[in-house]
């Protein structure tokens, strides 16, 4: 699998990052260990979790972090893997009450470290933002986490382009380092704007893409597989797919624009001797700025096909062709 160095760090990550939000709950611990082993065997070294993950499952809060930590301890491979987790997410029953104060950030971080059984995480994302909260206060808290060696580098997740620019400008003015990148919802399929849902999340748009292209700031895309839109079960003539998750996919991604992207991805898949989902993931990892795709793979077979995307490098002409709407 291809790997890249995250700018302004000494950390090398696989272009595919395994998301473990369902590990230990929807995916049993035994199967989770098998998926984690399989990912490493396929060349992956980058794992993404969060303090809030599985809190939506009764008794599940913190389980994905614990499973990942238990696996690392059992395999003795801490030096070979890159661990990223996220904190400062609102409580699920009060999503519009931010939790980005110093006390809340450090509390979440300490709890994540305990669950992961680690003294330090490589990459730490702030899971949500509160634009009314001063950048200076946030940076001071994260610099404390770096100086106490609880994190190596920090990033932001679901922040607007304007706030990321504000953060970068502040760090430059104060001659501070430690910031490594942004995590947003991003796939080759353009999410329909009228689907509702959580308005605190951010998706890649033209403004944000231009920022990353110009600045070279690293970006990690979650929902990179568009809920399976490119995996073969969906298409222009498949208007009533049967999986339980199909309603979400139809509502979020069914459009003439995305059908065109799907069909062009199918054409490129033949040329590259791979599958359409690999082309969709490679669309993210082949950009002219440093990027990785966060993928969730509940089954052995799905992970195996996903791993193929880690070796696919598309040309600039391919990227233009895929999105010539």
N, C-alpha and C positions, 0 to 999 in steps of 0.2 A: 504494500500500500504506500502511496506517495505520502511524504511528510513535509511539513514546512516549519520554519522558525517563526514564532510570533514576534513581530517587530517590537523593539525596545525591551525584549526579554532574552533569556538564554534557553527558552523552553521550545523544544521541538515536538510538534503534535502531528498525529495522523490527520489527513484531510477529512476523514470521517470520525465523528465523535459519537460514542454510544450513550444514548440517554437511558437512564435507569429508573424513570419515574414509577414504573409498574413492577419493579423487581421486589419480590418478597410479598406482594399482594396478589395482583392478577397473575403474575408469573411466580411460581413457587420458588423457594430458596434454592432447592436442588436444580431446577431448570435455570434459575438466574445464574448460578455458578457455571453451568454449562454454556450459557450465552456469553458470559464474560470470558471464559476460557477460549471459546470459539472466536471471539472478536480479537483477542490477543494473537491467537494462532494465525489469523488472517492478516496480521500486520498492524492492527490498531493498538493505540496506547492511550487514548484520550477518553475520559469518562465524565459525564455531566449529571449532577444530581442537584437537590435543593432541600433546604430546611422544611419547606412547606409540602414537599411531595408526599402523596398518599394520605394527607390529612383529610381528604374527602372520603376515605374509607374508614369505617368504624374501627378504631384501634390501630389504624395504619400510619398515623403521623410519625415520621422519622424512620420508618422501616426501610425505605430504599437506601438511605445513608448507612444504616446499620448493616444491611446485607452487603453493600459495597465494601465497607470497612472489614467485615468478617472475611470476605473473599480475599482482600489484599493480605490480611494477616495469615490466612491459611496457605496462600501461595508464596508468601515471602517476597513479593515483587514490587514493593513500594518504590524502589529506585527506577523501575522500568515503566511506571505508569504516571500519567498526568491526571491529577484529581482536581475537578472544578465543582464547587457547590455555590449555592445562592442563598442570600438571606434578605431580611428587611421586606418581606412580603406581608401585605395586610392579612389579618385574620379572615378566614373565609366567610364568616358571618357578618363582617363589616369591611367589605372590600374597598370602600371609599374613605376609610380612615387609615391614613398612611402610618407606616412604622419605620421611619428612617432617622430617628433620633440616635444619638450616640449610644445610649443605654440599650436600645432595641437592636441595633446593628451588632454590638458586641455580645449581647445575650444570645442572639441567633448563632453567631459565629462560634461561641463557646459550646453551645449545644451540638452544633454540627460536628465540631472536632471530637467531642465525646462520643457521639454516635459512630463516627468514622474510625474511632480509635487512633487518631492521628494527632501529632503535635502541631502540624502545619498543613495547610492546603496550598497547592500550587497557584490556583487561580480562584479568585473570589468575586462573584458578581453580586451587585445590588439588584434584587429581583424586580423592584418597582421604584418609581420616583415620586417625589412631591415637589413640584416646581416652586412652591412657596418656601421650601427649606433651603437655607443658604448653602451654596457650593462649598464655601470655606469650612463650614462646620462638618460637612460630609467628608471632605478631604482630610481634615484634621483627625477624624475618627479612623479613617482607613490608614493614614500614616502611622497612627498608634498601633494598628494591627500588624503593619509591616515591621515596625521597629521592635515589637515584642515577638516577632517571628511566628505569628499565627497564620499569616498569609505571605505569599511571595509577591503577587501582583493582584491588582484589583481591576474589575471591569464593571460595566453597567448593563442591565437588561431591561428592555421595554422603556428606554428613555427616548425622548424626542431628539431629532437632529439638533434643534436649537439648544437644548440643554447639554448635549454632548459637546457642542462647540463651546459653550460657556465653560464647561469643565476643562476642556483642553486649553482654552485661553487662560484660565486661572492657573493651571499647572505651569504653563509656560511663563506667566508673569512672576510666579513665585519660585521658579526654577526647581520644581518638584517633579519627581518621577514616580513610577509605580503603576500608572494606568496602562492597560494592555488592549482593551477592545470593548466591543458592544455585542450584545446578543438580542436578536429580534426575530419575529416570525418572518420566514422567507422561504419561498419555493418558486419553481418555475411557473407554477399556476398563480394567476392573480386572483386573490380572494375577493369575492363579491362584496360590495360595500353595504348591502342592505340585509346582512345576515344577523345583525345584532350581536349579542354576547358581551363579553368582558371588554369594556371600553378603556381599561387601563393598560392593555397590551398594545404594542407597536409592531407594525409590519413594514417591511422594506418598501420604500417608494422612491420616486425619481430623485427627490431632494436628498434622501439618505444615501442612495447609491452614488450620487455625485460627490457627496462628502467623502465617502470611503475611497472613491476613485482618486480624488484630489489629495487626500490626506495620507492614504496608505494605512489607515487604522484597521486593525484586524476585526473581522465580524464573524460571528457564528450564527447560523440560521437554524432555528427550531421550526417544527412543522414542515421540515424540508421535503417530506414526501407527500405533502398535501393530503394527509389522511388516506393515502393509498390511491389517489387519483390516477397515478401513472403506473400502477402495479398490474393492470390488465383487466380489472373487473368493471371498468368504467369507460364510457365513450359516447360519441354522438348518437349512436343507435341503441344505446343501453340506457334507456330513460327510467327504468324502474329496477335498479339493482337490488339484490335480495339481502346482503349482509345487514345486520342491525345498525351498523355505523353508516349505512348508505345515505340516510336522510341528511346527515351532516355534510357528507361529500357533495351530494346533489345541491343542497342549499348554498354551500360555500364556494363551490368551484364549477358548477355547470354553467357554461357560457360559450358562445361561439368563439370568443377569443381563446379560451382555454382548450376547446376542442381542437382548434388549429395548432396550438402548441403541442398537444398530445400527439396529433397526427405527424407533425414534423419530427417529434422525438422518436416516433416509431420508425420513421425513415432513417434517421441517424443511427438508431439501434442496429439496424441491419448492416449499415456501413461499418460500424465499430464491432460487430459480432458480439453484441451484448443485449441487455433487455432495456425496455423503455424507462423503467425506474432508475436504472444506473445512469442513463442520459440525464434525467431530471436532477439527480444528485450531483453529477459532474457539472451541470450548469452552474451550480453554486461554487464548486471547488476549482473551476477553471477561469474565474474572473481575473481581471488585471490588478486586483488588490487581494491581499491575503485573506482567505476565507476558509471556513470548514462548514460541513453540514452535520447537524445533530440528527441522528437517526434512531428510531425506536424499533426494535425487531423482536416481536414476541415469540417467534418460532425459529427453530434451527434452519429450516428451509429458507425462510424469508431473510434471515441474517446472512446466509450463505450467498444468496443472490445480491444482497445489498453490498456485501464486501467487494464484489466485482467493480463497483463504482469507484472504489479507492484507487484503481489503476487507470481510470479513463480520464484523459486530458483532452478537452475540446479546444478547437482553434477559435480565434476571434471571429472568423467567418461563421463558424458553427453557432456561436452565441448570438450573432446577429440574425442568422437564419431562424433559430428557434423562436425568437421573439419579434419577428417581422409581422406584427399584427395588422 
